[in-house]
Amino acid sequence: MEIKGFSTSAVAAGIRYKDRLDLGLIYSNVPAVTAGVFTTNQVKAAPVIIDQDRLRQGRAQAILVNSGCANACTGVKGMENANITSSLLATRLKIDEKMVLLSSTGVIGEQLNIGAFRSAMGKLVEGLGEDNFDSVARAIMTTDTFPKVVSRVVTIGGQEVKFMGMAKGAGMIMPNMATMLSFVITDAQISFPELHDSLKQATDRTFNRITVDGDTSTNDMVLVMANGTAENAWIDEDNPIDKQLFQDTLEGVLKELALQIVNDGEGASKCITIRVCGARGEAEAEQIARTVANSPLVKTAFFGEDANWGRIFAAMGRAGVRFDPSRVDIAFGDVVIVRDGLAVGPDAEKAATKLLKEKNITVCIDLKDGTDCEEIYTCDFSLDYVKINADYRS
């Protein structure tokens, strides 16, 4: 799918490895309304700091993204290098440097290979075209095993509106946000306050509901660019129906990307949904679900296909939420293995163990203490996760 007014490009710049796509560009022919959400980690990479400042204007025209080097924990030199890269691109595109947003992923603590950027920038800009979106998705991969891309078309205000999104992430994942990057382009005509609000709400319910290993990174961001070429009626504070449709579509795009990240979790063999219902509030349900989802003992049990519900119960008990253990039900899929806080029996556990051989698993926890439900999406911990992260820098 193509979106009028947007073009993309990706090249193998040799930032860290030879002959591997590692530098990508997303470009809008006109200044696009742009919003972003970023890592909450106190240690922020240079591109995150720069983008947060530049996005105060609510407009951007280009996103320059590299893999191979995170440009995090690189001090003043890292900031200088980041600014050099945006200046190189702005000069080539003949746009204001403040209209360039930056994004990096890779090894923390190393300086950018500025020579690689200088050598590749001309080829990168010359390669701009309407059909390179997937190539940019490949350029931002690190330990990912596949590029993550989603597209949607929806009718808003009588006009066809298109969305295209990409993401990278497989490890160091637990947003508020995670070692993940995501970029969405759309031809919707929308005001900045509505775009920013829609993005924040959509992110809270998607990327902020996934966890691979409980680690929050230094470089995480989600950026959305809307160039208005669909010429739909303006989505603003006076158009709540269209805003809701826009937000629902954006959330759908982000959720599919988020689930792709979980499915690609480093060394993962299973995608697991932890659903907590019967809670006194959404926050309490989410807190319990997140604690269970982040438990290494729970995650390794899933890898071993062991219906060890005791580990789930133990994780719930340290979540910091008051509940009555004697009222709790736990089910794997449609197999109830705990009812009113007690084991149902060996037959149920045997059936649950059989279910754990599947790729997609849902754990349902009913507190029977209220009406609120929330979900967190995670994966199992395998031997490969340790292997991947033990020699990541080599």
Disulfide bonds with the S-S distance in Angstrom:
Cys277-Cys373 2.42
